[in-house]
Amino acid sequence: MTYTTAQLHAIQTINRNPQIIACAGSGKTQVISRRIVEILARRAGQGIRPANIVAFTFTDRAAAELKGRIQRLCIEELGSDIGLAEMFVGTIHAYCLNLLQQAPVYKFLKYSVLTEVQQRLFIDRNSTKSGLTAVPLLAGDTLRRYLDSALYQQILGILGEGEVDLSKVPAAVRTAAGEYWRLCEEDKHLDYTNMIRLAVGELCRNDQLRTTLAGTLRAGGEGGRRHLDRRHRSGGDHQGTARAGPVQAACDEHRAEMPGHGRREPDSPRCEPLQTLAGFVERRAARWREWIVVDA
C-alpha cells in the first residue's frame, strides 16, 4: 500500500505524541495497524511484544477489522503472526471486564453483564429498589415505571460518566443512583458504566492487580515519561495509540478522555499504564464515592 507523507510520519513516529485528525474513510485504521507493526518491528530488541500492546476501539466490529489488518501486516512485514493472540484489541468495557474476571480479582467471576436492553428491563422489574420511582420531576411527580426507564438510564450514564458537578444534582437523584448501584451489587450485575467504575476501583486499591498488570504492560524495562497519541474520526470507529513507558496502546477517544499526565498513588507501584487506560474514569472516582461505597 502507498502511504502519503503525513501517513508515513504518523506510522514512523513511535516515540512522540502524534495526533491524527482526518475524515471517515481516509485510512486511519490502516495507519494505526501499520504503526503497531512498526512498533513491534523497531522495538523488538527492547523487549516489546504483542502482549505489551493494548488497542481500544469503539465497537467490536471495529476491533475485528483492526485485528485482521494487524495480523495481515504482521505476516507481510514480519513474516509471522506468532504472539498476536496476547495482544488485546477491543472496547474499553471488554478490557475492564477482563480485569474484573481474572486473577487476582475473583469476586466478579459470577457477575453477568447487562446490555442496554437488559439494564432497562432490570430497572423496570425493580422500579422501587433501583431508585427509578424516587427521582423527582420539576412538575412535582417522579419518574414512572416503563415510561421513564430509558430516561433513568440516561441519568445514570451522565452521573457515572459525564463531567457533572454533583453539588448541583438534587440529593434525591444522587440517592436514587446509589440505590441502583447497590442493587447491581446485590444481584451481581455489571452494566457498561459500572464495569469501568469497578475496574478503576480495583486498580486504585488492589496492589497485586496493579503490580501484575503494570509488570505486563511495562515489559522491556523502560519506565519514565508516558507518551500519548490520539486519533479522531468524524464518524465510525475511533482509535488512537498511547505509549506508557514501552507500552503501546490504541485508545478509543470516544470512550476515554486521555489526560496528559496520570495520577500516581503515593508509595504504590508505578502504574502509569493503568492511569493512561482509565484516566478519564479516575477523575470521576471521587464523585462516585460521594454516594456509594465502591468496595463491598
N, C-alpha and C positions, 0 to 999 in steps of 0.2 A: 504494500500500500504506500502511496505517496503522501507525505505529510507537508503541510505548509510550514513556513518558517516559525510562526507562532506556536504551532502544534509541536514541532521539534523542540522548541525552547521549553515548553511545558514538560515534555517527556524526559528530556535530558537534565532538567533541574531537579535534583533529588536531595539537595542539602539546603534549600531555601524554601520560601513560602509562596509559591506561585498561586495566583488566583485566576481561575479560568471562568470567563463570563462569555457566554455565547448562546445563540438561539437553539431551539429544538432541532434535532437532525443535523447538527453541524459537526458531529464526530467526537463529542466529549467522552462518550463511553469507550470508544476506541482509544482515545488518548489516555484515559485513566488505565485501561487494560495494558496498553503498551508501557506506560510508566511503571506499573507494578512489575512487569517483566524486566524493565530496565534496572529497577532496584535490586531484583533478585540476581541479575547478571553482574552488576557492578559492585555489589556489596556482599557477594557470597563469601569472599575472603575474610570479611569481618563477622562472619557467623550468622548473617541474615538468611533465613529460610522461610518457606511459606507459613509456618506456624507463627511467625512473628508479625504477620500481616493480618489486619482486620479491615474488612471492606464493608461499609454500610451503604445500603441502597434504600430507596423509598418504598419499594414494593418487592414482593417475592418474584414477580415476573422479571423485574429489572435485575434482581440477583442472579436468576438463571441465565440471563443474557450475558451478564458480566463474567460469570463463571465460565461459560462456554468460550468467550473471547480470550480470557486469560489462559485457559487450557490450550487453545489452538495456538496462541502466540508463544507459549512456553515450548510447545513441541517444535514450532518453526524456528524459534530463536535459540532455545537452549538445548533442543534435541531430546527433551524428556519432560514429562508432567509428574514425575515422582514427587510426592510430598504435598501436592496441591490439596489433597483431602484434609490436611491440617489447617488450611487457610480458611478463616471464617469470612463468608460472603453472605450477607443477608440484612435484615432490618435490625434496628437497634433494639426493638422489642424482642426479637428472637435471641439476640445476644444476651440481653438481660435475663431472659428466661433460662438460657443455658447456665448462666452464673448461679441462678437460684436453685437449679436442679442438679448440680454436680458437686463433687467434693470441694471444700469441706462443708458446704451448705446442704444439709439433708432435709431440712424442715419442709421444703416446698415440693418434695418429690411427688406427693399425693395431691397437690393443688391442680385444679383444672383451669384452663384459660377461657374466659368469656369473650366471644366475639361481640360486636356492637349489637347484633340482634339478640344474642343470649343475655347480654347485660340488660337490655331493655326488658326482656321477659322476667329476668331476675328481680328487677326493680318493681315491676308491676305485681309479681307474686308476693312481694314483701313491701307493699306500699308504705306501711307504717314503720316497720323496723328499718327500712332502707333510708328513712328520712324524707321520702318524697312528699308526703302529705303534711310535713311540718314546715315546708318552705313557704313563707308568706308572699302574697302578691300586693302590689300597691293599692289595689281596689279593696283590700281587706280580706280576701279569701286566701286559700292556699292552693298549691299545685294539686291536680287531681290524677287519680289512677287512670291509666290507659291514655287519657287525653294529653297529659303533660309529661309523660315519662321521657319522651325524646328531648324535651326542653331541659329536664333534670339531668340527662346525660351530658348535655352541653355545659350546664353549670358545673358539673363535677370535672369535666375536662378543662374548663377555663380555670377553675380553682387549683387544679392539680398541675397544669402545665403553662398557664398564662402568667404574664407579669402583672399580678394583681396585688394591690395594697389591701391586705386583709383587714386592716383597721377600718376600712371604709365598707367592708362587707357586713351586712346585718348579722348579729350574733346567731339568730335563728338559722341562717343559711350555713354558717360555719358549723353549728351543732349538727345540722342535718347531714352535712358531708361527713362529719366524724362518725355518725351512726352508720352511714353506708360503708365506710372503710372497716369499721368493726364487724359489720355483718359479713363482709367478704372474708375477713379473717376467721370468723366462726365457721363459715361454710366452706372454707378452703377454696376460695376462688381468686383468680387474678384477672383484672381487666388490663387494657393496654397501658393506662396511666399508672395503675397500681404496681405492675411488674417492674416498671422503671423506678418508681419510688422505693420499692422494697430492695431492689438491686443496689441502689445508691446507699440505702441504709446499711446493707450488709458490707458494702465497701468501706463505709465510714467507721464501722465498729468491729469488723471481723479481721483481726490482724493476720490470721492464717490465710484467708482468702486474698487479701491484698498482697501478701508476700508471694503466694503461689502464682497469682496472675501477673504481678509485676515481674516476677522472675521469668515467666514465659515471654512476655512482651519485650523485656529488656535484654533478651539473649543476644550475645555478641559483645557484651561488656562495655558498651558505650553508654554513659549516662549523660547527665547535664541538660543543656538547653533543649527545650522542645520546639520543634518547628511545626507549623500548621499550614496546610494548603487547603483552600476551599474551592468548591466548584458550584456554579449556579446554572440553572437552566430555566427558561421561560415556561416550560411545560414538561410533562412526563416525569421520568425517573431522574433523581438528582444524586450525584455522587461527588466526592472530593477526596483528597488524600491528606493525611495528617501524619506527622512523624514525632514520636516521643522517644528521645534518645535514638536508638537504631530502629525504633518501631515505625513501620509504615502502615497507615490506616486510611481507608477510604470512608469518608464521613458524609452522611446524609444531611444536607443543610436545612431541609425542612424539619427534620426530627430533632435537630440539635443545634443550639446556638453555641458555637465553639469559642470559648474565651481565649484570649491571647496567653494568659497565664492561669494555671490551676492553683487551687488552694492545697496546701500540704499540712496534714495534721502534725502538730508538734510531737517529736520523739517517736514518730511512726515510720515504717519502712517507706522508702521513696516510692510514690505511686503516681507520678505524673501521667503515665499512660491511662490510668483509670480515670483521672480527672479530665483528661482530654476527651475520652469516650463519653463520659456522662457529665461533663462540666455544666451543661445547661440545667441539669436537674439538681446538682449540688446547691446551686444558688437558691433553689426552692425548698431545700430540706428544712430550713429553719421555719419557713411558713407552714409546711405540713405539720411540723411538730407542735405548732400552736394549738391545733385542735385534735390531734390524735397521736397516741404513742406508737412509734414505728415498731418497736420491739414488743413482741407478745410475751 
